[in-house]
Amino acid sequence: MMYATDRASLRPSFLSGAFKAARQTQALLQMDLTQTESDLLKLLADAWDASGPPGYVETSEVAMRLKISVADAKSAIQSLHVKGLVDTDKVDTFAVYLTPEGYDLVRKVL
């Protein structure tokens, strides 16, 4: 009689973390980000580093710093939100910030 085993439990813990990080990096590379989305992620990661997590940036400031319209900023924010890389306040996308997963991926890949 064969017993089912959880293969993940057979890996040393440091390898499990390395595999997870590699999968996350690969996932970001496959997301096919636009230049605006990439620039937005970098802006948010810099805000995180400068002021601490989560590094809120108002949508109007995103638009001004990326030299795009507020509507384009909101569109990029929504796209990244769907991908799980950013989150927003709950009032009409007034401010945006990176999720911890988004920050980790940005700093490893971009």
PyMOL commands that set and color helices and strands:
alter all, ss='L'
color gray80, all
select helices_A, chain A and resi 7-10+13-29+35-51+59-66+70-82+100-109
alter helices_A, ss='H'
color red, helices_A
select strands_A, chain A and resi 57-58+86-88+95-98
alter strands_A, ss='S'
color yellow, strands_A
deselect
rebuild
show_as cartoon
